[in-house]
Amino acid sequence: MIEASRDRDSTLVDLIDRVLDKGLVINADITVSVAGVELLGVKLRAALASFETAAKYGLEFPSGTNLEAEGFREAQTPRETCPSCGKRVEKEQLLYVGCPWCGWRSALSQGRIPYPIMHRKAVKTEV
């Protein structure tokens, strides 16, 4: 849920980023009746979301969408929010290397906790 904010530093870009991250769904049924007789009925269903959010919730894409395109595959990559800057970063990179935007590093990437056994050989620790 998006909360109202009076923060003057919020911009249109922040608003759009929040809407695309969380998604927005409009579902409306409109009927016009006269004397109990329905004259007009309109059903409206609309969704606004990023590819990542849409794929996460199983929304159907329009026919003709190239699901093999690089951008779509990138949207399918699991991402997490950096606790320092709030940017969305590939989950594996954030956990094992760090945030490319602000330089934040997890305890795992700093060596304060041991790597899980299944990832010890496959993960590069270079920043």
C-alpha positions as CSV (number, residue, x, y, z in Angstrom):
1,M,0.0,0.0,0.0
2,I,1.3,3.5,-0.9
3,E,1.2,5.9,2.0
4,A,0.5,9.6,1.6
5,S,3.6,11.7,2.2
6,R,4.1,15.5,2.6
7,D,7.8,15.1,1.9
8,R,8.8,17.9,-0.5
9,D,11.7,15.8,-1.8
10,S,9.3,13.3,-3.4
11,T,9.2,13.7,-7.1
12,L,7.1,12.4,-10.0
13,V,9.9,9.9,-10.7
14,D,9.6,8.5,-7.1
15,L,5.8,8.2,-7.5
16,I,6.1,6.3,-10.8
17,D,8.8,4.1,-9.3
18,R,6.5,3.2,-6.4
19,V,3.5,2.5,-8.7
20,L,5.6,0.3,-11.0
21,D,7.2,-1.5,-8.1
22,K,3.9,-2.3,-6.3
23,G,1.5,-2.2,-9.3
24,L,-1.8,-0.5,-9.7
25,V,-5.1,-2.3,-10.6
26,I,-8.3,-0.6,-11.6
27,N,-11.4,-2.8,-11.6
28,A,-14.7,-1.0,-12.2
29,D,-18.3,-2.1,-13.2
30,I,-20.4,0.8,-14.5
31,T,-24.1,0.5,-15.3
32,V,-26.6,3.1,-16.5
33,S,-30.2,2.2,-15.6
34,V,-33.5,4.0,-16.2
35,A,-36.6,2.8,-14.2
36,G,-34.8,-0.4,-13.3
37,V,-33.9,-1.3,-16.9
38,E,-30.2,-1.5,-17.6
39,L,-29.4,0.5,-20.7
40,L,-25.6,0.4,-20.6
41,G,-23.0,-1.8,-18.9
42,V,-19.3,-1.3,-18.9
43,K,-16.7,-3.4,-17.3
44,L,-13.2,-2.0,-16.9
45,R,-10.1,-3.9,-16.0
46,A,-6.7,-2.3,-16.1
47,A,-3.3,-3.0,-14.6
48,L,-0.3,-0.8,-14.5
49,A,2.9,-2.5,-13.3
50,S,6.5,-3.1,-14.3
51,F,7.3,-6.3,-16.1
52,E,9.0,-7.6,-12.9
53,T,5.8,-7.0,-10.8
54,A,3.5,-8.3,-13.5
55,A,5.5,-11.5,-13.9
56,K,5.7,-11.9,-10.1
57,Y,1.9,-11.8,-9.8
58,G,1.2,-13.8,-13.0
59,L,-0.5,-11.1,-15.0
60,E,-1.1,-12.0,-18.6
61,F,1.0,-10.1,-21.2
62,P,-0.5,-8.9,-24.5
63,S,-0.2,-11.2,-27.5
64,G,2.9,-10.5,-29.5
65,T,5.0,-9.9,-26.4
66,N,8.5,-11.4,-27.0
67,L,9.0,-13.3,-23.7
68,E,12.5,-14.2,-24.8
69,A,13.7,-10.6,-25.1
70,E,16.7,-9.7,-22.9
71,G,14.6,-7.1,-21.0
72,F,11.9,-9.6,-20.1
73,R,14.5,-12.1,-18.9
74,E,16.1,-9.4,-16.8
75,A,12.8,-8.6,-15.3
76,Q,12.4,-12.3,-14.3
77,T,15.7,-12.1,-12.3
78,P,15.0,-12.1,-8.5
79,R,15.8,-8.6,-7.1
80,E,15.9,-7.2,-3.5
81,T,15.8,-3.7,-2.2
82,C,19.1,-2.4,-1.0
83,P,18.7,-1.5,2.7
84,S,20.9,1.6,2.3
85,C,19.8,3.3,-0.9
86,G,16.5,1.6,-1.6
87,K,17.4,0.7,-5.2
88,R,16.4,-2.7,-6.6
89,V,19.4,-4.9,-7.1
90,E,19.8,-8.5,-8.3
91,K,19.4,-10.7,-5.2
92,E,22.6,-12.7,-5.7
93,Q,24.7,-9.6,-6.3
94,L,23.3,-7.8,-3.3
95,L,23.9,-10.8,-1.0
96,Y,27.3,-11.9,-2.2
97,V,29.0,-8.8,-3.6
98,G,27.1,-5.6,-2.6
99,C,25.1,-2.8,-4.0
100,P,26.5,-1.3,-7.2
101,W,24.6,2.0,-6.6
102,C,25.8,3.0,-3.1
103,G,28.4,0.4,-2.2
104,W,26.5,-1.2,0.7
105,R,27.8,-4.7,1.5
106,S,26.1,-7.5,3.4
107,A,27.6,-9.3,6.3
108,L,28.1,-12.3,4.0
109,S,30.1,-10.3,1.4
110,Q,32.2,-8.7,4.2
111,G,33.1,-12.2,5.5
112,R,31.5,-11.7,8.9
113,I,29.5,-14.9,8.3
114,P,30.6,-17.9,6.3
115,Y,29.3,-18.6,2.8
116,P,26.8,-21.4,2.4
117,I,28.5,-24.6,1.3
118,M,26.7,-24.7,-2.0
119,H,28.0,-21.3,-3.1
120,R,31.6,-21.3,-1.9
121,K,33.1,-22.3,-5.2
122,A,30.7,-20.6,-7.6
123,V,30.7,-17.0,-6.1
124,K,33.2,-14.4,-7.0
125,T,33.9,-12.0,-4.2
126,E,35.4,-9.2,-6.3
127,V,33.7,-5.7,-6.0
